[in-house]
């Protein structure tokens, strides 16, 4: 560890690199005897940042996922973890409320109506301040801090006020909405002020960055030139305390090596074959893998699939759809409603089309271990990603990375960030059910050599742009911003 900082502002703080995200990068696991331990969370962000943590005296500030839980900082594998406590009320108002029933639907094209409640906003401010204070107490003098996602948009400015010595990056994993939609937010100025406390803000798509800059111009009166602007603290009379904010897009990716390694294991490949046998050796297996979220277009997918069964274009026994829908945000009303709708649709279709032997849609409402997911990717012929709006969609990239034999077809919504990188996918507007039906059949019937050509091109993209590439680029740009130019 580097020495404890001598700065009065950062007393006791010692970490040169601090990641801040709503959730800590570990999940609690409870064994049969009731004892609980921690396990590293799955996902690209965590595995990409693990080596950076290990080599940079890194710490991670976040919430454990439980209510009313006071935990002291602790170490787990390469991570030094700094838990931030949320009371049960704050879980309701900050996490389920403002984050997931106000911002999430607002930033995803108002697919579900966002709710605006002043009590939720107050909780959001209070919890963001707690994250900022925990970070300020953890970061060493001059440290780099990387804040993640929409739950923590006020942290950059709060942190800069507490610790002007820090270099602050922010990455928005979800879409940033067009001005006309963002304008609905009663606290739009405060959110923009919060974000503009950063030195660098990354978005998934260039379009998100443009939406953001347009909102900043409109509501804060700040103009960007080539993605950069000078930001002054409120009430500042001169430029001395101002900082330069850079805004750009950095499309996130996945841990390609981990997926390829898992896909290459004989056990994973055997499991893939077993999955097909268990399904009765159908001709075509379609796959959907999503958090059970209304942004994912699961209803549109099932509607199209059901109509294809009705038309006789797909047949139970010969074709099957596996839909993995992992439980998510289950106490939020719009998620409860979605679950009822999806399960109602699946139940009706299966009731109508199942035979004693075969099912139309194999619906699985659970999360799966990584190996089972990769086996599913290997076992299936067509992946259906039909999001109505999606910051990136990493499942699409995982599917491509897993298919090392060049097989597989990807139907991909044009409303995902991934569509900007996976241009050889079969791109679809999921709102157009007739088009979706046509393209599902096109994917199934596409000649093998054509499908392989497309998959090869997509694999080239994903294999050369993994999540390490993403974090290297972001952190390098952040460092460059703070490094005085030498001539
Ligand atoms: C999206 C968000 C993440 C979030 C994840 C799971 O990917 O961008 O910030 O962690 O969903 O949602 P949850 O509410 O369970 O954290």
Boltz pocket constraint, residues with backbone or C-beta under 6 A from the ligand:
constraints:
  - pocket:
      binder: B
      contacts: [[A, 23], [A, 149], [A, 150], [A, 173], [A, 174], [A, 328], [A, 329]]
      max_distance: 6.0
